[in-house]
Amino acid sequence: AGWFRRLLHKPKPSSVESSLNAGRSASSSSESSSSSPSMSLARSVCLSPVSVLDVNASGSARWDKTYDVCICHSEVDLELVEELVSYLEGQPESFRCFLQLRDATPGNAVVTELCDAVQNSHCWVMLITPSFLQDPWCKYQMHQALAEAPMANGRTIPVLKDVDRKDYPKELRNLYYIYMALKEKSFRQIRDTIMRYLQELCRSSMSGTE
């Protein structure tokens, strides 16, 4: 019965191994419980192997469009959006942001400017707040972005702030969102999501030219 005694005296896993196993269990349970797309994007975004240098290269597919990201928001939330734009434009990648009140051409039609910005941006951030939900113009912006690329993963980035999950727009129910609790963390998630899309875009472009 030597094998039985060894089994009884088998050492317990270390605290590190226990925590890793617990993390794996939590991860698998969270993945199974987050099958509904109207869940917050809780874990950090993993960037693809394409380097920042590839994204910034002069021949990169990134430069096929005028803007990296178009910010859709309510005027009530302009101050927060300006902070987000300042953060993104201050990153090493110098993200090119379209902010309507700043970048629209004076004298041009509002709808024309918006449609051009949506078409000429790689990604669209939707800052969904109570003011956004009450503003018909914000809903129009959202529909324009969805019409431009209804199934493009990573292009439409919903960001919820002070909005209950039950009020999440039904048009976006097939997309995960970022819930803005800590501003700095949310800004980082937005940056990582934009970067991941640009990296995937560049990777697809490079594989297509090989």
Secondary structure, DSSP 8 states (H G I E B T S, - for coil): -HHHHHHHT-----HHHHHHHHHHHHHHHHHHHT-SSSSB--S-----SS-HHHHHSTT-GGGGSSEEEEEE--GGGHHHHHHHHHHHHTSTT---EE-HHHHS-TTS-HHHHHHHHHHTEEEEEEEE-HHHHH-HHHHHHHHHHHHH-TT-TTTEEEEESS--GGGS-GGGTTS-BEE-SSHHHHHHHHHHHHHHHHHHHHHHHHHHH-
